[in-house]
């Protein structure tokens, strides 16, 4: 695979959104790690960026990795929300993790990856 891409405009919009959102999550994770306000769970989001690269290159392992990271992130955000209660930051993180899961597990995304990913 000599021609790796970071973004593939030929993918369905739901997968394009999931790729961009995974990169955005990884960017926020890097920012949090650099500034010291992040935690060890941010490393999981960096793995999600690797899954996004795999999805952009139409690889099944990339889609599976991105799905696994999205589910783990959702469960961790749900745990944080349940532990610390209502807070604007925890609520936004929970909504964003649900949004990423919705993009990845959309019917269009699942059908496309099942048919065209290698």
KOLTOR-495222 format. One record per residue: residue number from 0; x, y, z of N, C-alpha, C in turn. Coordinates in Angstrom, 3 decimals, decimal comma. Layout:
# KOLTOR-495222
NUM; X; Y; Z; X; Y; Z; X; Y; Z
...
//
This chain:
# KOLTOR-495222
0; 0,855; -1,164; 0,000; 0,000; 0,000; 0,000; 0,906; 1,233; 0,000
1; 1,395; 1,586; -1,154; 2,332; 2,689; -1,285; 1,643; 4,043; -1,204
2; 0,409; 4,127; -1,612; -0,305; 5,401; -1,646; -1,284; 5,510; -0,485
3; -0,770; 5,717; 0,707; -1,651; 5,879; 1,862; -2,235; 7,275; 1,854
4; -3,496; 7,359; 2,236; -4,173; 8,649; 2,313; -4,656; 8,875; 3,741
5; -4,826; 10,139; 4,097; -5,342; 10,494; 5,410; -6,843; 10,699; 5,377
6; -7,362; 11,003; 4,206; -8,788; 11,244; 4,042; -9,183; 10,781; 2,652
7; -10,341; 10,143; 2,547; -10,806; 9,612; 1,272; -12,170; 10,227; 0,951
8; -12,214; 11,151; -0,024; -13,492; 11,790; -0,334; -14,480; 10,883; -1,070
9; -14,053; 9,695; -1,470; -14,950; 8,774; -2,173; -15,767; 7,900; -1,219
10; -15,499; 7,998; 0,053; -16,262; 7,240; 1,043; -17,614; 7,905; 1,274
11; -18,576; 7,148; 1,821; -19,864; 7,773; 2,186; -19,658; 8,867; 3,242
12; -20,605; 9,780; 3,301; -20,483; 10,911; 4,221; -20,364; 10,475; 5,679
13; -21,013; 9,400; 6,036; -20,941; 8,956; 7,430; -19,538; 8,495; 7,787
14; -18,884; 7,781; 6,879; -17,511; 7,355; 7,146; -16,548; 8,536; 7,088
15; -16,788; 9,481; 6,194; -15,952; 10,675; 6,152; -16,057; 11,438; 7,475
16; -17,280; 11,559; 7,971; -17,483; 12,228; 9,250; -16,809; 11,493; 10,391
17; -16,881; 10,170; 10,384; -16,243; 9,379; 11,437; -14,727; 9,537; 11,393
18; -14,165; 9,594; 10,188; -12,716; 9,781; 10,056; -12,313; 11,147; 10,599
19; -13,014; 12,187; 10,163; -12,687; 13,534; 10,632; -12,886; 13,665; 12,137
20; -13,940; 13,060; 12,638; -14,212; 13,146; 14,066; -13,176; 12,382; 14,884
21; -12,682; 11,265; 14,353; -11,614; 10,525; 15,034; -10,331; 11,345; 15,075
22; -10,024; 12,028; 13,979; -8,862; 12,916; 13,968; -9,037; 14,070; 14,948
23; -10,240; 14,623; 15,014; -10,517; 15,712; 15,949; -10,344; 15,248; 17,389
24; -10,855; 14,063; 17,705; -10,676; 13,500; 19,047; -9,203; 13,308; 19,371
25; -8,442; 12,809; 18,401; -7,012; 12,604; 18,623; -6,302; 13,938; 18,818
26; -6,722; 14,954; 18,075; -6,129; 16,282; 18,256; -6,387; 16,835; 19,642
27; -7,611; 16,694; 20,126; -7,917; 17,133; 21,489; -7,151; 16,312; 22,522
28; -6,960; 15,029; 22,248; -6,194; 14,185; 23,166; -4,733; 14,632; 23,226
29; -4,162; 14,942; 22,074; -2,779; 15,423; 22,052; -2,672; 16,747; 22,805
30; -3,630; 17,633; 22,561; -3,640; 18,913; 23,283; -3,733; 18,687; 24,785
31; -4,593; 17,772; 25,201; -4,735; 17,490; 26,628; -3,493; 16,883; 27,234
32; -2,809; 16,028; 26,487; -1,589; 15,409; 27,000; -0,474; 16,443; 27,105
33; -0,356; 17,293; 26,096; 0,701; 18,310; 26,100; 0,495; 19,324; 27,219
34; -0,735; 19,773; 27,404; -1,001; 20,791; 28,420; -1,122; 20,215; 29,823
35; -1,244; 18,920; 29,928; -1,333; 18,304; 31,246; -2,731; 18,206; 31,799
36; -3,738; 18,639; 31,039; -5,106; 18,541; 31,544; -5,765; 17,232; 31,125
37; -5,101; 16,474; 30,292; -5,641; 15,191; 29,839; -5,337; 14,097; 30,846
38; -5,752; 12,895; 30,496; -5,480; 11,754; 31,354; -5,039; 10,573; 30,497
39; -4,848; 9,444; 31,130; -4,362; 8,263; 30,419; -5,380; 7,750; 29,405
40; -6,658; 8,074; 29,608; -7,672; 7,613; 28,663; -7,542; 8,293; 27,302
41; -6,844; 9,411; 27,268; -6,642; 10,101; 25,996; -5,786; 9,280; 25,030
42; -4,989; 8,378; 25,553; -4,175; 7,529; 24,680; -5,047; 6,623; 23,817
43; -6,217; 6,277; 24,321; -7,141; 5,450; 23,550; -7,600; 6,197; 22,302
44; -7,815; 7,503; 22,432; -8,249; 8,298; 21,289; -7,157; 8,400; 20,226
45; -5,905; 8,333; 20,636; -4,810; 8,327; 19,660; -4,835; 7,046; 18,840
46; -5,223; 5,941; 19,452; -5,378; 4,686; 18,719; -6,540; 4,803; 17,731
47; -7,545; 5,578; 18,091; -8,662; 5,818; 17,189; -8,240; 6,521; 15,917
48; -7,225; 7,382; 15,999; -6,709; 8,045; 14,793; -6,051; 7,026; 13,872
49; -5,428; 6,014; 14,436; -4,859; 4,940; 13,617; -5,974; 4,187; 12,891
50; -7,079; 3,969; 13,571; -8,240; 3,360; 12,927; -8,798; 4,227; 11,819
51; -8,758; 5,547; 12,003; -9,240; 6,466; 10,972; -8,365; 6,393; 9,728
52; -7,067; 6,252; 9,914; -6,169; 6,098; 8,760; -6,497; 4,804; 8,027
53; -6,767; 3,748; 8,778; -7,158; 2,484; 8,153; -8,465; 2,607; 7,386
54; -9,428; 3,329; 7,950; -10,689; 3,526; 7,240; -10,494; 4,352; 5,979
55; -9,660; 5,368; 6,045; -9,415; 6,207; 4,872; -8,781; 5,396; 3,745
56; -8,043; 4,354; 4,111; -7,420; 3,480; 3,124; -8,254; 2,231; 2,853
57; -9,504; 2,260; 3,254; -10,489; 1,204; 3,032; -10,014; -0,161; 3,540
58; -9,610; -0,194; 4,781; -9,186; -1,429; 5,439; -10,183; -1,810; 6,523
59; -10,532; -3,089; 6,552; -11,488; -3,558; 7,565; -10,922; -3,423; 8,964
60; -9,617; -3,642; 9,121; -9,031; -3,524; 10,454; -9,154; -2,093; 10,977
61; -9,106; -1,116; 10,086; -9,264; 0,271; 10,506; -10,665; 0,543; 11,013
62; -11,651; -0,002; 10,304; -13,038; 0,171; 10,737; -13,267; -0,522; 12,072
63; -12,773; -1,726; 12,222; -12,955; -2,468; 13,480; -12,254; -1,775; 14,643
64; -11,047; -1,272; 14,379; -10,309; -0,571; 15,428; -11,035; 0,714; 15,834
65; -11,515; 1,454; 14,864; -12,250; 2,690; 15,165; -13,528; 2,385; 15,948
66; -14,220; 1,316; 15,598; -15,437; 0,929; 16,331; -15,107; 0,535; 17,766
67; -14,042; -0,234; 17,944; -13,652; -0,658; 19,291; -13,264; 0,544; 20,147
68; -12,499; 1,458; 19,576; -12,092; 2,650; 20,317; -13,308; 3,517; 20,647
69; -14,244; 3,642; 19,727; -15,439; 4,450; 19,975; -16,272; 3,859; 21,110
70; -16,401; 2,546; 21,138; -17,175; 1,901; 22,206; -16,468; 2,039; 23,548
71; -15,150; 1,823; 23,576; -14,395; 1,971; 24,820; -14,479; 3,409; 25,318
72; -14,331; 4,361; 24,407; -14,427; 5,767; 24,791; -15,812; 6,091; 25,343
73; -16,853; 5,565; 24,717; -18,211; 5,797; 25,210; -18,382; 5,238; 26,619
74; -17,916; 4,026; 26,848; -18,061; 3,423; 28,174; -17,290; 4,207; 29,233
75; -16,092; 4,683; 28,868; -15,318; 5,486; 29,825; -15,998; 6,831; 30,095
76; -16,534; 7,451; 29,056; -17,232; 8,728; 29,249; -18,501; 8,540; 30,073
77; -19,192; 7,425; 29,855; -20,380; 7,127; 30,644; -20,014; 6,910; 32,112
78; -18,902; 6,212; 32,354; -18,432; 6,006; 33,721; -18,065; 7,325; 34,386
79; -17,371; 8,191; 33,653; -17,005; 9,500; 34,197; -18,263; 10,324; 34,491
80; -19,215; 10,301; 33,563; -20,455; 11,058; 33,756; -21,237; 10,537; 34,960
81; -21,277; 9,204; 35,120; -22,011; 8,623; 36,245; -21,299; 8,880; 37,570
82; -19,975; 8,919; 37,543; -19,205; 9,104; 38,772; -19,244; 10,550; 39,260
83; -18,991; 11,488; 38,339; -18,863; 12,885; 38,737; -20,139; 13,692; 38,567
84; -21,162; 13,082; 38,032; -22,430; 13,777; 37,901; -22,464; 14,723; 36,718
85; -23,465; 15,578; 36,756; -23,699; 16,495; 35,650; -22,635; 17,583; 35,628
86; -21,946; 17,642; 34,525; -20,984; 18,712; 34,274; -20,984; 18,981; 32,784
87; -20,778; 20,222; 32,416; -20,850; 20,567; 31,000; -19,814; 19,806; 30,186
88; -18,586; 19,727; 30,675; -17,521; 19,036; 29,946; -17,786; 17,548; 29,794
89; -18,224; 16,920; 30,860; -18,487; 15,481; 30,778; -19,697; 15,191; 29,901
90; -20,670; 16,087; 29,917; -21,848; 15,883; 29,077; -21,489; 16,035; 27,586
91; -20,684; 17,029; 27,256; -20,259; 17,228; 25,864; -19,440; 16,035; 25,392
92; -18,524; 15,550; 26,216; -17,730; 14,386; 25,838; -18,608; 13,162; 25,607
93; -19,609; 12,984; 26,436; -20,521; 11,858; 26,274; -21,319; 11,980; 24,980
94; -21,801; 13,173; 24,677; -22,561; 13,389; 23,436; -21,678; 13,156; 22,218
95; -20,425; 13,627; 22,259; -19,514; 13,417; 21,130; -19,186; 11,944; 20,925
96; -19,051; 11,193; 22,008; -18,765; 9,766; 21,858; -19,978; 9,032; 21,278
97; -21,177; 9,442; 21,648; -22,386; 8,856; 21,057; -22,468; 9,207; 19,575
98; -22,106; 10,438; 19,234; -22,119; 10,878; 17,840; -21,161; 10,041; 16,990
99; -19,972; 9,768; 17,501; -19,005; 8,952; 16,752; -19,523; 7,530; 16,568
100; -20,128; 6,966; 17,583; -20,699; 5,622; 17,454; -21,819; 5,616; 16,422
101; -22,639; 6,660; 16,440; -23,727; 6,740; 15,459; -23,182; 6,818; 14,034
102; -22,102; 7,533; 13,831; -21,506; 7,618; 12,495; -20,928; 6,279; 12,058
103; -20,270; 5,590; 12,966; -19,618; 4,327; 12,614; -20,613; 3,197; 12,400
104; -21,661; 3,158; 13,194; -22,603; 2,052; 13,113; -23,853; 2,375; 12,295
105; -23,790; 3,447; 11,546; -24,860; 3,792; 10,629; -24,978; 2,694; 9,572
106; -26,165; 2,487; 9,051; -26,392; 1,446; 8,045; -25,509; 1,661; 6,818
107; -25,370; 2,900; 6,394; -24,542; 3,209; 5,230; -23,083; 2,833; 5,480
108; -22,570; 3,168; 6,649; -21,178; 2,856; 6,979; -20,954; 1,353; 7,034
109; -21,848; 0,651; 7,709; -21,673; -0,804; 7,834; -21,768; -1,496; 6,484
110; -22,714; -1,089; 5,665; -22,879; -1,710; 4,345; -21,672; -1,432; 3,460
111; -21,202; -0,209; 3,468; -20,067; 0,148; 2,620; -18,812; -0,602; 3,041
112; -18,519; -0,644; 4,331; -17,308; -1,330; 4,765; -17,398; -2,824; 4,509
113; -18,589; -3,386; 4,627; -18,757; -4,811; 4,378; -18,537; -5,130; 2,899
114; -18,913; -4,208; 2,012; -18,821; -4,465; 0,580; -17,479; -4,085; -0,028
115; -16,890; -2,994; 0,421; -15,744; -2,434; -0,295; -14,425; -2,453; 0,461
116; -14,440; -2,604; 1,766; -13,173; -2,607; 2,495; -12,486; -3,946; 2,326
117; -11,149; -3,893; 2,307; -10,353; -5,127; 2,165; -9,831; -5,567; 3,499
//
